[in-house]
Amino acid sequence: MVYDLAFFYTALAVGILTLYSILKRANGWYYTIKFSSKKYHIPPGDMGWPYVGNTLFYFTSFISDYPDSFLSYFLTRFGPGGMYKGYIFGKPSIIVTKPEITRKILMDEENLDRGMPNYMKRLVGLTTSIEEDKCIRRLTAPIKSHGFLSDAYFDHMNEVMKTSFEKWAAMEEPIKFLSEMKKPTFEVFMRILVGGEVDQELFDAVFKENNCIISGVCSLPINIPGFAYNKAIKARRALAKILQQILVERRKAMIAKDYKAMPKSNIIDMLLDDDDDEGKGLNDEKIIRMLILFSFAGYEPVALMATKAIMFLEKHPEFLQKAKEEQEDIVKRRSSSNVGLSFGEIRQMKYLSKVINETLRIASNQTVFLKDTNTPYNINGYTIPRGWKFFALAWNIHMDPDIYVKPEEFNPSRWDDLETKPGSLLPFSMGPRACPGSNLAKLEISVILHYFLLYYRLEQVNPEIKTYPTENCLVRFKKLSV
């Protein structure tokens, strides 16, 4: 009897291990057989489990304390080749780890399409053609201009950030750092989106739905009530209705005025400008899709980077002091103590720009670049089948010791004489579809850090308690005596 039980459990264990081994390799076997033709040459790798592939591994690694474990697995097991086959977001994929390969796929618009997964597209929305994308980028080009930002929005941005710090310092109860930082950056974004004063009820509604969409994008696509993705789908519908009403009201206002003579000083007016090359404007569906995309990317990354910069500086007093001295020197050079921060002074913040660069380098650990092949694609000695996805992370480039000495260390002074090749710093991507809001983001972060360095310090409450993300910890702002 004892022998029979031992044999049964041994056989059961062997069977489970065998089944596990087969399932673990089944995805790889399937695609190896499917693309075994001589015209394809695919790099080594691990395609994970059927249906889910490596997606769960990717998500779990990036919410853990070891975000580099995902790429390290491929590098350690398959060598430093720089390209590995995998299966991510429902598609066979090529995981890219080398800067020169990443640069090539980001710059190639002819053979590679945007590779955002369908579940993310459903939430965020993207342009459906290169022509449409070019049209929208042309219409919204002023957003990238320093002149446009300084003339139209700098004073508002300045006042919002200054007031926010004053409010936080006056609070007796601690605040959730990242959650609170999102509010002023979103207030600035809403002014750029719709122009003029923003009604509080509208602000609250759009802010709520946007945050819900962001949570859904960063979650597994489980479309079941109660899960973040399901809530995000509902939030997108609600946000689309709100934006549709804004468009209706804006068009009514345009009818009552000389629209052609009106300055296009906000994103909605720019997208409603139908004076394009073919005389065709964007319909409401396309405009709403783009407004949701802008809303997704227009404020949360700014809040996150500003929050991380403050936390980095608090942990490194020597860099904080050096950045503070630069801001004090700028204030001393003002003609009057009553004169506030000016746009011209932003250009004088040489060391602060290095602090921002270093923050963007270290803190872009979740920045992902996705491209889909629209034809068999030759790269780095391999031929990748049509329909496969390229998957690249800014993290492994920003942490490359061949580019950055001791890359894990926060050291703004590394930028004093650092010469890097294009594609070595990619917080905003690169190429034709690089983020158009990069100048706005750096400007906002500069204003935030200016007021923090001069007048405030941060006190973290219960630092032993872990939060996700880490930047959403409880904090208090203390105003310095000056």
DRENDO-1510 file (C-alpha; in Angstrom, 1 decimal, always signed):
<recs>
REC; n; res; u; v; w
REC; 1; MET; +0.0; +0.0; +0.0 .
REC; 2; VAL; +2.8; +2.4; +1.0 .
REC; 3; TYR; +4.7; +1.5; -2.2 .
REC; 4; ASP; +1.6; +2.1; -4.3 .
REC; 5; LEU; +1.1; +5.6; -2.8 .
REC; 6; ALA; +4.7; +6.5; -3.3 .
REC; 7; PHE; +4.5; +5.3; -6.9 .
REC; 8; PHE; +1.3; +7.3; -7.4 .
REC; 9; TYR; +2.7; +10.6; -6.0 .
REC; 10; THR; +6.0; +10.1; -7.9 .
REC; 11; ALA; +4.1; +9.5; -11.1 .
REC; 12; LEU; +1.8; +12.5; -10.4 .
REC; 13; ALA; +4.8; +14.8; -9.8 .
REC; 14; VAL; +6.5; +13.6; -13.0 .
REC; 15; GLY; +3.3; +14.1; -14.9 .
REC; 16; ILE; +2.9; +17.6; -13.6 .
REC; 17; LEU; +6.5; +18.5; -14.4 .
REC; 18; THR; +6.2; +17.1; -17.9 .
REC; 19; LEU; +2.9; +19.0; -18.6 .
REC; 20; TYR; +4.5; +22.2; -17.2 .
REC; 21; SER; +7.6; +21.7; -19.5 .
REC; 22; ILE; +5.4; +21.1; -22.5 .
REC; 23; LEU; +3.2; +24.1; -21.9 .
REC; 24; LYS; +6.1; +26.3; -21.2 .
REC; 25; ARG; +7.7; +25.4; -24.6 .
REC; 26; ALA; +4.5; +25.0; -26.6 .
REC; 27; ASN; +4.3; +28.6; -27.7 .
REC; 28; GLY; +7.9; +28.6; -28.9 .
REC; 29; TRP; +7.5; +25.3; -30.7 .
REC; 30; TYR; +4.4; +26.6; -32.5 .
REC; 31; TYR; +6.1; +29.8; -33.9 .
REC; 32; THR; +9.4; +28.0; -34.6 .
REC; 33; ILE; +7.5; +25.5; -36.9 .
REC; 34; LYS; +5.3; +28.3; -38.4 .
REC; 35; PHE; +8.2; +30.4; -39.4 .
REC; 36; SER; +10.8; +27.7; -40.2 .
REC; 37; SER; +11.0; +28.9; -43.8 .
REC; 38; LYS; +14.5; +29.8; -45.0 .
REC; 39; LYS; +13.4; +33.4; -45.7 .
REC; 40; TYR; +13.1; +34.0; -41.9 .
REC; 41; HIS; +15.9; +34.1; -39.4 .
REC; 42; ILE; +14.6; +34.8; -35.9 .
REC; 43; PRO; +16.8; +35.5; -32.8 .
REC; 44; PRO; +16.9; +33.1; -29.8 .
REC; 45; GLY; +14.5; +33.6; -26.9 .
REC; 46; ASP; +11.7; +32.4; -24.8 .
REC; 47; MET; +8.1; +32.9; -26.0 .
REC; 48; GLY; +6.5; +31.9; -22.7 .
REC; 49; TRP; +3.1; +30.3; -22.2 .
REC; 50; PRO; +0.4; +30.0; -24.8 .
REC; 51; TYR; -1.8; +33.1; -25.1 .
REC; 52; VAL; -0.1; +35.1; -22.3 .
REC; 53; GLY; +3.5; +34.6; -23.4 .
REC; 54; ASN; +5.8; +36.8; -21.4 .
REC; 55; THR; +3.2; +39.5; -20.6 .
REC; 56; LEU; +2.6; +38.4; -17.0 .
REC; 57; PHE; +6.4; +38.2; -16.4 .
REC; 58; TYR; +6.8; +41.8; -17.8 .
REC; 59; PHE; +4.0; +43.2; -15.6 .
REC; 60; THR; +5.2; +41.5; -12.4 .
REC; 61; SER; +8.8; +42.6; -12.9 .
REC; 62; PHE; +7.8; +46.2; -13.3 .
REC; 63; ILE; +5.8; +46.4; -10.1 .
REC; 64; SER; +8.5; +44.7; -8.1 .
REC; 65; ASP; +11.7; +46.1; -6.6 .
REC; 66; TYR; +13.7; +44.7; -9.5 .
REC; 67; PRO; +12.3; +46.2; -12.7 .
REC; 68; ASP; +15.3; +45.1; -14.7 .
REC; 69; SER; +14.6; +41.4; -14.0 .
REC; 70; PHE; +12.6; +41.0; -17.2 .
REC; 71; LEU; +15.4; +42.0; -19.6 .
REC; 72; SER; +18.1; +40.4; -17.4 .
REC; 73; TYR; +16.4; +37.0; -17.9 .
REC; 74; PHE; +16.8; +37.2; -21.6 .
REC; 75; LEU; +20.3; +38.6; -21.5 .
REC; 76; THR; +21.5; +36.0; -19.0 .
REC; 77; ARG; +20.0; +33.0; -20.7 .
REC; 78; PHE; +20.5; +33.9; -24.3 .
REC; 79; GLY; +23.6; +36.1; -24.3 .
REC; 80; PRO; +24.3; +39.8; -25.2 .
REC; 81; GLY; +23.0; +39.6; -28.7 .
REC; 82; GLY; +20.6; +42.6; -28.2 .
REC; 83; MET; +17.6; +40.9; -29.8 .
REC; 84; TYR; +15.4; +38.1; -28.4 .
REC; 85; LYS; +12.2; +36.5; -29.4 .
REC; 86; GLY; +9.3; +36.6; -27.0 .
REC; 87; TYR; +5.5; +36.9; -26.9 .
REC; 88; ILE; +4.1; +40.1; -25.4 .
REC; 89; PHE; +0.7; +41.8; -25.5 .
REC; 90; GLY; -0.8; +39.0; -27.6 .
REC; 91; LYS; +1.8; +39.0; -30.4 .
REC; 92; PRO; +5.1; +37.3; -31.2 .
REC; 93; SER; +7.7; +39.9; -30.4 .
REC; 94; ILE; +11.3; +40.8; -30.7 .
REC; 95; ILE; +12.7; +42.2; -27.5 .
REC; 96; VAL; +15.4; +44.8; -28.2 .
REC; 97; THR; +18.1; +45.9; -25.7 .
REC; 98; LYS; +20.8; +47.7; -27.7 .
REC; 99; PRO; +20.6; +51.5; -28.3 .
REC; 100; GLU; +21.6; +51.4; -32.0 .
REC; 101; ILE; +18.9; +48.8; -32.7 .
REC; 102; THR; +16.3; +50.8; -30.7 .
REC; 103; ARG; +17.2; +54.0; -32.7 .
REC; 104; LYS; +16.7; +52.2; -36.0 .
REC; 105; ILE; +13.2; +50.9; -35.2 .
REC; 106; LEU; +12.1; +54.3; -33.8 .
REC; 107; MET; +13.3; +56.1; -36.9 .
REC; 108; ASP; +11.7; +53.7; -39.4 .
REC; 109; GLU; +8.3; +55.0; -40.4 .
REC; 110; GLU; +8.1; +53.1; -43.7 .
REC; 111; ASN; +8.3; +49.5; -42.6 .
REC; 112; LEU; +7.2; +49.8; -39.0 .
REC; 113; ASP; +3.8; +50.8; -37.6 .
REC; 114; ARG; +2.8; +51.9; -34.1 .
REC; 115; GLY; +2.6; +48.7; -32.0 .
REC; 116; MET; +0.4; +49.7; -29.1 .
REC; 117; PRO; -1.7; +46.6; -28.1 .
REC; 118; ASN; -5.3; +46.7; -29.1 .
REC; 119; TYR; -6.5; +46.8; -25.5 .
REC; 120; MET; -4.5; +50.0; -25.0 .
REC; 121; LYS; -5.7; +51.5; -28.3 .
REC; 122; ARG; -9.3; +50.9; -27.1 .
REC; 123; LEU; -8.6; +53.1; -24.1 .
REC; 124; VAL; -6.1; +55.7; -25.4 .
REC; 125; GLY; -6.9; +56.0; -29.1 .
REC; 126; LEU; -4.3; +56.6; -31.8 .
REC; 127; THR; -4.2; +58.0; -35.3 .
REC; 128; THR; -5.1; +55.4; -37.9 .
REC; 129; SER; -2.8; +56.6; -40.7 .
REC; 130; ILE; +0.6; +58.3; -41.2 .
REC; 131; GLU; -1.2; +61.1; -43.1 .
REC; 132; GLU; -3.6; +61.8; -40.3 .
REC; 133; ASP; -0.8; +61.7; -37.8 .
REC; 134; LYS; +1.2; +64.3; -39.9 .
REC; 135; CYS; -1.9; +66.5; -40.1 .
REC; 136; ILE; -2.4; +66.5; -36.4 .
REC; 137; ARG; +1.2; +67.1; -35.6 .
REC; 138; ARG; +1.2; +70.1; -38.0 .
REC; 139; LEU; -1.9; +71.5; -36.4 .
REC; 140; THR; -0.5; +71.2; -32.9 .
REC; 141; ALA; +3.1; +72.1; -33.7 .
REC; 142; PRO; +2.9; +75.4; -31.7 .
REC; 143; ILE; +2.8; +73.3; -28.5 .
REC; 144; LYS; +6.5; +72.5; -29.0 .
REC; 145; SER; +7.5; +76.2; -29.4 .
REC; 146; HIS; +9.2; +77.9; -26.5 .
REC; 147; GLY; +7.7; +81.2; -27.8 .
REC; 148; PHE; +4.2; +79.8; -27.7 .
REC; 149; LEU; +4.6; +78.5; -24.2 .
REC; 150; SER; +6.2; +81.6; -22.8 .
REC; 151; ASP; +3.6; +84.0; -24.3 .
REC; 152; ALA; +0.5; +81.9; -23.7 .
REC; 153; TYR; +1.0; +79.7; -20.7 .
REC; 154; PHE; +4.1; +80.5; -18.6 .
REC; 155; ASP; +2.4; +83.0; -16.3 .
REC; 156; HIS; -0.5; +80.6; -15.6 .
REC; 157; MET; +1.9; +77.7; -15.0 .
REC; 158; ASN; +4.0; +79.8; -12.7 .
REC; 159; GLU; +1.0; +80.9; -10.6 .
REC; 160; VAL; -0.5; +77.4; -10.4 .
REC; 161; MET; +2.7; +75.9; -9.1 .
REC; 162; LYS; +3.4; +78.7; -6.6 .
REC; 163; THR; -0.1; +78.5; -5.2 .
REC; 164; SER; +0.0; +74.7; -5.0 .
REC; 165; PHE; +3.1; +74.7; -2.8 .
REC; 166; GLU; +1.6; +77.3; -0.5 .
REC; 167; LYS; -1.5; +75.2; -0.1 .
REC; 168; TRP; +0.4; +72.0; +0.6 .
REC; 169; ALA; +2.6; +73.7; +3.2 .
REC; 170; ALA; -0.5; +75.0; +5.0 .
REC; 171; MET; -2.1; +71.6; +5.3 .
REC; 172; GLU; -2.0; +69.9; +8.7 .
REC; 173; GLU; -2.7; +66.4; +7.4 .
REC; 174; PRO; -0.1; +64.7; +5.2 .
REC; 175; ILE; -0.8; +64.3; +1.5 .
REC; 176; LYS; -0.3; +61.6; -1.1 .
REC; 177; PHE; +2.6; +63.0; -2.9 .
REC; 178; LEU; +2.1; +61.9; -6.5 .
REC; 179; SER; -1.7; +62.2; -6.3 .
REC; 180; GLU; -1.5; +65.8; -5.2 .
REC; 181; MET; +1.3; +66.7; -7.7 .
REC; 182; LYS; -1.0; +65.5; -10.6 .
REC; 183; LYS; -3.5; +68.2; -9.8 .
REC; 184; PRO; -1.5; +71.3; -10.7 .
REC; 185; THR; +0.1; +69.6; -13.7 .
REC; 186; PHE; -3.4; +68.7; -14.8 .
REC; 187; GLU; -4.7; +72.2; -14.2 .
REC; 188; VAL; -1.9; +73.5; -16.6 .
REC; 189; PHE; -2.7; +70.8; -19.1 .
REC; 190; MET; -6.4; +71.7; -19.1 .
REC; 191; ARG; -5.7; +75.3; -19.8 .
REC; 192; ILE; -3.6; +74.2; -22.8 .
REC; 193; LEU; -6.3; +71.8; -23.9 .
REC; 194; VAL; -9.3; +74.0; -23.8 .
REC; 195; GLY; -8.0; +77.5; -23.2 .
REC; 196; GLY; -9.2; +80.2; -20.7 .
REC; 197; GLU; -10.5; +79.5; -17.3 .
REC; 198; VAL; -11.6; +75.9; -16.6 .
REC; 199; ASP; -14.9; +75.3; -14.7 .
REC; 200; GLN; -14.2; +73.4; -11.5 .
REC; 201; GLU; -16.9; +70.8; -12.3 .
REC; 202; LEU; -15.5; +70.2; -15.7 .
REC; 203; PHE; -12.0; +70.0; -14.2 .
REC; 204; ASP; -13.0; +67.4; -11.6 .
REC; 205; ALA; -14.9; +65.3; -14.1 .
REC; 206; VAL; -12.1; +65.1; -16.7 .
REC; 207; PHE; -9.5; +64.6; -14.0 .
REC; 208; LYS; -11.4; +61.7; -12.5 .
REC; 209; GLU; -12.0; +59.9; -15.8 .
REC; 210; ASN; -8.4; +60.5; -17.0 .
REC; 211; ASN; -6.9; +58.9; -13.8 .
REC; 212; CYS; -9.2; +55.9; -14.3 .
REC; 213; ILE; -8.0; +55.5; -17.9 .
REC; 214; ILE; -4.4; +55.7; -16.8 .
REC; 215; SER; -5.0; +53.0; -14.2 .
REC; 216; GLY; -6.6; +50.8; -16.8 .
REC; 217; VAL; -3.7; +51.2; -19.3 .
REC; 218; CYS; -1.2; +50.1; -16.6 .
REC; 219; SER; -3.3; +47.0; -15.7 .
REC; 220; LEU; -3.9; +43.6; -17.2 .
REC; 221; PRO; -6.8; +43.8; -19.8 .
REC; 222; ILE; -9.4; +41.9; -17.7 .
REC; 223; ASN; -12.7; +43.3; -18.9 .
REC; 224; ILE; -14.8; +42.1; -16.0 .
REC; 225; PRO; -16.7; +44.5; -13.6 .
REC; 226; GLY; -14.6; +45.5; -10.7 .
REC; 227; PHE; -11.2; +45.3; -12.5 .
REC; 228; ALA; -9.3; +48.4; -13.5 .
REC; 229; TYR; -9.5; +47.8; -17.2 .
REC; 230; ASN; -13.3; +47.5; -17.1 .
REC; 231; LYS; -13.5; +50.7; -15.1 .
REC; 232; ALA; -11.2; +52.4; -17.6 .
REC; 233; ILE; -13.4; +51.4; -20.6 .
REC; 234; LYS; -16.4; +53.1; -18.8 .
REC; 235; ALA; -14.3; +56.1; -18.0 .
REC; 236; ARG; -13.3; +56.5; -21.7 .
REC; 237; ARG; -16.9; +56.5; -22.7 .
REC; 238; ALA; -17.7; +59.2; -20.1 .
REC; 239; LEU; -14.7; +61.3; -21.1 .
REC; 240; ALA; -15.7; +61.1; -24.8 .
REC; 241; LYS; -19.2; +62.5; -23.9 .
REC; 242; ILE; -17.6; +65.3; -22.0 .
REC; 243; LEU; -15.3; +66.2; -24.8 .
REC; 244; GLN; -18.1; +66.0; -27.4 .
REC; 245; GLN; -20.0; +68.6; -25.4 .
REC; 246; ILE; -17.0; +70.8; -25.3 .
REC; 247; LEU; -16.6; +70.6; -29.1 .
REC; 248; VAL; -20.3; +71.4; -29.6 .
REC; 249; GLU; -20.0; +74.5; -27.4 .
REC; 250; ARG; -16.7; +75.6; -29.0 .
REC; 251; ARG; -18.2; +75.4; -32.5 .
REC; 252; LYS; -21.2; +77.5; -31.4 .
REC; 253; ALA; -18.7; +80.1; -30.1 .
REC; 254; MET; -16.9; +80.0; -33.4 .
REC; 255; ILE; -20.0; +80.7; -35.4 .
REC; 256; ALA; -20.6; +83.8; -33.3 .
REC; 257; LYS; -17.1; +85.1; -34.0 .
REC; 258; ASP; -14.7; +85.5; -36.9 .
REC; 259; TYR; -13.1; +82.1; -36.5 .
REC; 260; LYS; -10.3; +82.7; -39.0 .
REC; 261; ALA; -9.2; +85.8; -37.1 .
REC; 262; MET; -9.2; +83.9; -33.8 .
REC; 263; PRO; -5.7; +83.0; -32.4 .
REC; 264; LYS; -5.3; +79.2; -32.1 .
REC; 265; SER; -4.0; +79.2; -28.5 .
REC; 266; ASN; -5.2; +75.8; -27.3 .
REC; 267; ILE; -5.3; +72.2; -28.5 .
REC; 268; ILE; -9.0; +72.1; -29.3 .
REC; 269; ASP; -8.9; +75.2; -31.5 .
REC; 270; MET; -5.8; +73.8; -33.3 .
REC; 271; LEU; -7.6; +70.6; -34.0 .
REC; 272; LEU; -10.8; +72.4; -35.1 .
REC; 273; ASP; -8.7; +74.4; -37.6 .
REC; 274; ASP; -9.8; +72.9; -40.9 .
REC; 275; ASP; -7.5; +75.0; -43.0 .
REC; 276; ASP; -5.3; +72.0; -43.9 .
REC; 277; ASP; -3.6; +71.2; -47.2 .
REC; 278; GLU; -6.7; +69.4; -48.7 .
REC; 279; GLY; -9.3; +71.7; -47.2 .
REC; 280; LYS; -10.6; +68.9; -45.0 .
REC; 281; GLY; -10.9; +69.1; -41.3 .
REC; 282; LEU; -10.9; +66.4; -38.7 .
REC; 283; ASN; -14.3; +65.0; -37.7 .
REC; 284; ASP; -15.4; +64.9; -34.1 .
REC; 285; GLU; -14.6; +61.2; -33.6 .
REC; 286; LYS; -10.9; +61.8; -34.7 .
REC; 287; ILE; -10.6; +65.0; -32.6 .
REC; 288; ILE; -12.0; +63.2; -29.5 .
REC; 289; ARG; -9.6; +60.3; -30.0 .
REC; 290; MET; -6.7; +62.7; -30.1 .
REC; 291; LEU; -7.9; +64.7; -27.1 .
REC; 292; ILE; -8.1; +61.5; -25.1 .
REC; 293; LEU; -4.5; +60.6; -26.2 .
REC; 294; PHE; -3.3; +64.1; -25.3 .
REC; 295; SER; -5.1; +63.8; -21.9 .
REC; 296; PHE; -3.5; +60.4; -21.3 .
REC; 297; ALA; +0.1; +61.7; -21.9 .
REC; 298; GLY; -0.3; +65.4; -21.0 .
REC; 299; TYR; +0.1; +65.7; -17.3 .
REC; 300; GLU; +0.7; +62.4; -15.4 .
REC; 301; PRO; +4.3; +61.9; -16.7 .
REC; 302; VAL; +5.1; +65.5; -15.7 .
REC; 303; ALA; +3.8; +65.0; -12.2 .
REC; 304; LEU; +5.7; +61.7; -11.9 .
REC; 305; MET; +9.0; +63.1; -13.0 .
REC; 306; ALA; +8.7; +66.2; -10.8 .
REC; 307; THR; +7.8; +64.0; -7.8 .
REC; 308; LYS; +10.8; +61.7; -8.5 .
REC; 309; ALA; +13.1; +64.7; -8.9 .
REC; 310; ILE; +12.2; +66.1; -5.5 .
REC; 311; MET; +12.6; +62.7; -3.9 .
REC; 312; PHE; +16.0; +62.2; -5.5 .
REC; 313; LEU; +17.2; +65.7; -4.4 .
REC; 314; GLU; +16.0; +65.1; -0.8 .
REC; 315; LYS; +18.1; +61.9; -0.7 .
REC; 316; HIS; +21.2; +63.7; -2.1 .
REC; 317; PRO; +21.7; +66.9; +0.0 .
REC; 318; GLU; +24.8; +67.8; -1.9 .
REC; 319; PHE; +23.0; +68.0; -5.2 .
REC; 320; LEU; +20.0; +69.7; -3.6 .
REC; 321; GLN; +22.3; +72.4; -2.2 .
REC; 322; LYS; +24.0; +73.0; -5.6 .
REC; 323; ALA; +20.6; +73.3; -7.3 .
REC; 324; LYS; +19.3; +75.6; -4.6 .
REC; 325; GLU; +22.4; +77.9; -4.9 .
REC; 326; GLU; +21.7; +78.3; -8.7 .
REC; 327; GLN; +18.1; +79.3; -8.0 .
REC; 328; GLU; +19.3; +81.8; -5.3 .
REC; 329; ASP; +21.8; +83.3; -7.8 .
REC; 330; ILE; +19.0; +83.8; -10.3 .
REC; 331; VAL; +16.8; +85.6; -7.7 .
REC; 332; LYS; +19.7; +87.8; -6.7 .
REC; 333; ARG; +20.1; +89.0; -10.3 .
REC; 334; ARG; +16.5; +90.2; -10.6 .
REC; 335; SER; +16.0; +93.9; -10.9 .
REC; 336; SER; +13.5; +93.9; -8.0 .
REC; 337; SER; +12.6; +91.5; -5.2 .
REC; 338; ASN; +8.9; +91.9; -6.3 .
REC; 339; VAL; +9.6; +90.5; -9.7 .
REC; 340; GLY; +8.6; +86.8; -10.0 .
REC; 341; LEU; +10.0; +84.0; -12.0 .
REC; 342; SER; +10.3; +84.8; -15.7 .
REC; 343; PHE; +10.6; +82.6; -18.7 .
REC; 344; GLY; +14.0; +84.0; -19.5 .
REC; 345; GLU; +15.3; +82.8; -16.1 .
REC; 346; ILE; +14.4; +79.2; -17.1 .
REC; 347; ARG; +17.2; +79.4; -19.7 .
REC; 348; GLN; +19.7; +80.3; -16.9 .
REC; 349; MET; +19.0; +77.1; -15.0 .
REC; 350; LYS; +21.9; +75.1; -16.4 .
REC; 351; TYR; +22.5; +72.9; -13.4 .
REC; 352; LEU; +18.7; +72.3; -12.9 .
REC; 353; SER; +18.5; +71.1; -16.5 .
REC; 354; LYS; +21.1; +68.4; -15.5 .
REC; 355; VAL; +19.0; +67.4; -12.5 .
REC; 356; ILE; +16.0; +67.0; -14.9 .
REC; 357; ASN; +18.1; +65.0; -17.4 .
REC; 358; GLU; +19.3; +62.7; -14.7 .
REC; 359; THR; +15.8; +62.3; -13.3 .
REC; 360; LEU; +14.5; +61.5; -16.7 .
REC; 361; ARG; +17.3; +59.0; -17.3 .
REC; 362; ILE; +16.8; +57.0; -14.1 .
REC; 363; ALA; +13.0; +57.4; -13.7 .
REC; 364; SER; +12.0; +56.3; -17.2 .
REC; 365; ASN; +12.0; +52.7; -16.1 .
REC; 366; GLN; +8.5; +52.0; -17.5 .
REC; 367; THR; +8.9; +53.8; -20.8 .
REC; 368; VAL; +8.2; +51.2; -23.5 .
REC; 369; PHE; +8.5; +51.6; -27.3 .
REC; 370; LEU; +6.4; +49.3; -29.4 .
REC; 371; LYS; +6.5; +48.9; -33.2 .
REC; 372; ASP; +4.8; +46.4; -35.6 .
REC; 373; THR; +6.4; +45.1; -38.8 .
REC; 374; ASN; +4.2; +45.7; -41.9 .
REC; 375; THR; +6.6; +43.6; -44.1 .
REC; 376; PRO; +9.3; +41.0; -43.5 .
REC; 377; TYR; +12.0; +43.1; -41.8 .
REC; 378; ASN; +15.8; +42.7; -42.0 .
REC; 379; ILE; +17.7; +44.0; -39.0 .
REC; 380; ASN; +21.0; +43.1; -37.3 .
REC; 381; GLY; +21.4; +40.0; -39.3 .
REC; 382; TYR; +17.9; +38.7; -38.7 .
REC; 383; THR; +14.7; +38.6; -40.8 .
REC; 384; ILE; +11.6; +39.2; -38.8 .
REC; 385; PRO; +8.2; +38.1; -40.1 .
REC; 386; ARG; +5.5; +40.5; -41.0 .
REC; 387; GLY; +3.1; +41.2; -38.1 .
REC; 388; TRP; +5.6; +40.7; -35.3 .
REC; 389; LYS; +6.1; +43.3; -32.7 .
REC; 390; PHE; +9.3; +45.1; -31.6 .
REC; 391; PHE; +9.5; +45.7; -27.9 .
REC; 392; ALA; +12.2; +48.1; -26.5 .
REC; 393; LEU; +12.6; +49.7; -23.1 .
REC; 394; ALA; +14.3; +53.0; -22.3 .
REC; 395; TRP; +15.4; +51.4; -19.0 .
REC; 396; ASN; +18.2; +49.1; -20.3 .
REC; 397; ILE; +19.6; +52.0; -22.4 .
REC; 398; HIS; +19.5; +54.5; -19.6 .
REC; 399; MET; +21.2; +51.9; -17.3 .
REC; 400; ASP; +23.9; +50.8; -19.8 .
REC; 401; PRO; +27.3; +51.1; -18.0 .
REC; 402; ASP; +29.0; +51.6; -21.5 .
REC; 403; ILE; +27.0; +54.8; -21.8 .
REC; 404; TYR; +26.7; +56.0; -18.2 .
REC; 405; VAL; +29.3; +55.4; -15.6 .
REC; 406; LYS; +27.7; +53.8; -12.5 .
REC; 407; PRO; +24.3; +54.2; -14.1 .
REC; 408; GLU; +22.4; +53.2; -10.9 .
REC; 409; GLU; +23.6; +56.3; -9.1 .
REC; 410; PHE; +21.7; +59.6; -9.2 .
REC; 411; ASN; +24.4; +62.1; -10.2 .
REC; 412; PRO; +23.3; +65.3; -12.1 .
REC; 413; SER; +27.0; +66.3; -12.4 .
REC; 414; ARG; +27.6; +63.4; -14.9 .
REC; 415; TRP; +26.1; +65.7; -17.5 .
REC; 416; ASP; +28.8; +68.4; -17.0 .
REC; 417; ASP; +30.9; +66.9; -19.8 .
REC; 418; LEU; +29.0; +63.8; -20.9 .
REC; 419; GLU; +28.8; +63.3; -24.7 .
REC; 420; THR; +26.1; +60.8; -25.7 .
REC; 421; LYS; +25.0; +59.5; -29.1 .
REC; 422; PRO; +21.4; +60.1; -30.3 .
REC; 423; GLY; +19.1; +57.6; -28.7 .
REC; 424; SER; +21.0; +57.3; -25.5 .
REC; 425; LEU; +18.4; +59.4; -23.6 .
REC; 426; LEU; +14.9; +58.5; -24.6 .
REC; 427; PRO; +12.3; +59.7; -22.1 .
REC; 428; PHE; +10.3; +61.2; -24.9 .
REC; 429; SER; +11.2; +58.6; -27.6 .
REC; 430; MET; +12.8; +59.9; -30.8 .
REC; 431; GLY; +12.1; +60.2; -34.5 .
REC; 432; PRO; +9.0; +61.4; -36.3 .
REC; 433; ARG; +6.7; +60.4; -33.5 .
REC; 434; ALA; +8.7; +61.7; -30.6 .
REC; 435; CYS; +6.5; +63.2; -27.9 .
REC; 436; PRO; +5.5; +66.8; -28.9 .
REC; 437; GLY; +5.1; +67.8; -25.3 .
REC; 438; SER; +8.8; +67.4; -24.3 .
REC; 439; ASN; +9.5; +71.1; -24.0 .
REC; 440; LEU; +6.3; +71.7; -22.0 .
REC; 441; ALA; +7.2; +68.8; -19.6 .
REC; 442; LYS; +10.7; +70.2; -19.0 .
REC; 443; LEU; +9.4; +73.7; -18.5 .
REC; 444; GLU; +6.8; +72.6; -15.9 .
REC; 445; ILE; +9.3; +70.5; -14.0 .
REC; 446; SER; +11.7; +73.5; -14.0 .
REC; 447; VAL; +9.0; +75.7; -12.5 .
REC; 448; ILE; +8.1; +73.1; -9.9 .
REC; 449; LEU; +11.7; +72.6; -8.8 .
REC; 450; HIS; +12.4; +76.3; -8.7 .
REC; 451; TYR; +9.8; +76.9; -6.0 .
REC; 452; PHE; +10.6; +73.7; -4.1 .
REC; 453; LEU; +14.3; +74.4; -3.9 .
REC; 454; LEU; +14.0; +78.0; -2.8 .
REC; 455; TYR; +11.1; +77.8; -0.3 .
REC; 456; TYR; +10.2; +74.2; +0.7 .
REC; 457; ARG; +11.5; +70.9; +2.0 .
REC; 458; LEU; +9.9; +67.5; +2.1 .
REC; 459; GLU; +9.1; +65.3; +5.1 .
REC; 460; GLN; +8.1; +61.8; +4.3 .
REC; 461; VAL; +5.6; +60.3; +6.8 .
REC; 462; ASN; +6.0; +56.6; +7.7 .
REC; 463; PRO; +8.8; +56.0; +5.2 .
REC; 464; GLU; +8.9; +52.3; +6.2 .
REC; 465; ILE; +5.5; +51.8; +4.7 .
REC; 466; LYS; +5.8; +50.8; +1.0 .
REC; 467; THR; +3.3; +52.3; -1.5 .
REC; 468; TYR; +2.8; +51.6; -5.2 .
REC; 469; PRO; +4.0; +53.6; -6.9 .
REC; 470; THR; +6.6; +54.6; -4.4 .
REC; 471; GLU; +6.1; +58.2; -5.2 .
REC; 472; ASN; +2.6; +58.2; -3.8 .
REC; 473; CYS; +3.9; +58.0; -0.2 .
REC; 474; LEU; +2.5; +60.3; +2.5 .
REC; 475; VAL; +4.4; +63.6; +2.8 .
REC; 476; ARG; +4.4; +67.0; +4.3 .
REC; 477; PHE; +5.8; +70.2; +2.8 .
REC; 478; LYS; +7.6; +72.5; +5.2 .
REC; 479; LYS; +8.1; +76.1; +4.3 .
REC; 480; LEU; +11.7; +77.4; +4.8 .
REC; 481; SER; +12.2; +80.7; +6.7 .
REC; 482; VAL; +13.8; +83.2; +4.2 .
</recs>
